[in-house]
Amino acid sequence: MERTQIYLTRRQRSELAALADQAGKNQSELIREAVDRLLDAASVGRREVALGRAAGMWKGRADLPDLAKLRAEWDRE
């Protein structure tokens, strides 16, 4: 684990302390959990963007084999 320093508003600090007391955790744990949720959500978004960009990327290419013909050959055997 690596140490880092963040700045919080007075309200954020106060609310975080109250949540930590209520949850029986320390503030660092709550911050790590929040960062994990943020990273997970961003990861899903990045995957969706990558899939969207990849959709149809082989459309119109003339250098690819005729897959329908290949499949028909496989079915005959």
Number of C-alpha atoms within 10 A of each C-alpha: 3 3 4 5 5 4 7 10 8 9 9 11 13 12 12 18 16 13 15 17 12 9 11 9 12 13 17 11 11 16 13 11 12 12 12 12 12 11 12 12 11 12 12 11 12 12 11 12 11 11 11 11 10 10 9 9 9 10 8 8 8 8 7 9 9 9 9 9 10 10 10 10 10 9 8 6 5
